[in-house]
Amino acid sequence: MARIADDSRSDAARAAPAALAQDGPPEVLSHGELSLPVHDPAVAADAVRALDAEHVCIAGLEVRRPTLDEVFLSLTGRPAKEENNAVPR
């Protein structure tokens, strides 16, 4: 996830690394954060270069692995923990 310094550049931030996305398109989250889903964390350097080429200033960068809940959701299409409204006996 990259935090961009200038929220007005969010469209440029989304477009710049679009070709690098491996698990869906880049997504601009709240507060100028850009999420770029990829399988290979080495792609982060390419994403930084793409953002820099578009003159998008980066305020922070985070590379993280998906949580088990995120993996389960992507594989099954449903959350790992579903609300159980049944009354226990």
Secondary structure as the mmCIF struct_conf table of DSSP 4:
data_model
#
loop_
_struct_conf.conf_type_id
_struct_conf.id
_struct_conf.beg_label_comp_id
_struct_conf.beg_label_asym_id
_struct_conf.beg_label_seq_id
_struct_conf.end_label_comp_id
_struct_conf.end_label_asym_id
_struct_conf.end_label_seq_id
STRN STRN1 ALA A 2 ILE A 4
BEND BEND1 ALA A 5 ALA A 5
HELX_RH_3T_P HELX_RH_3T_P1 ASP A 7 ARG A 9
HELX_RH_AL_P HELX_RH_AL_P1 SER A 10 ALA A 15
TURN_TY1_P TURN_TY1_P1 ALA A 16 PRO A 17
HELX_RH_3T_P HELX_RH_3T_P2 ALA A 18 LEU A 20
BEND BEND2 GLN A 22 GLY A 24
STRN STRN2 GLU A 27 VAL A 28
HELX_RH_3T_P HELX_RH_3T_P3 SER A 30 GLY A 32
STRN STRN3 GLU A 33 SER A 35
BEND BEND3 HIS A 39 HIS A 39
TURN_TY1_P TURN_TY1_P2 PRO A 41 ALA A 42
HELX_RH_AL_P HELX_RH_AL_P2 VAL A 43 ALA A 53
TURN_TY1_P TURN_TY1_P3 GLU A 54 HIS A 55
HELX_LH_PP_P HELX_LH_PP_P1 VAL A 56 CYS A 57
STRN STRN4 ILE A 58 LEU A 61
HELX_LH_PP_P HELX_LH_PP_P2 ARG A 65 THR A 67
HELX_RH_AL_P HELX_RH_AL_P3 LEU A 68 THR A 76
BEND BEND4 GLY A 77 ARG A 78
BEND BEND5 ALA A 80 LYS A 81
HELX_LH_PP_P HELX_LH_PP_P3 ALA A 86 PRO A 88
#
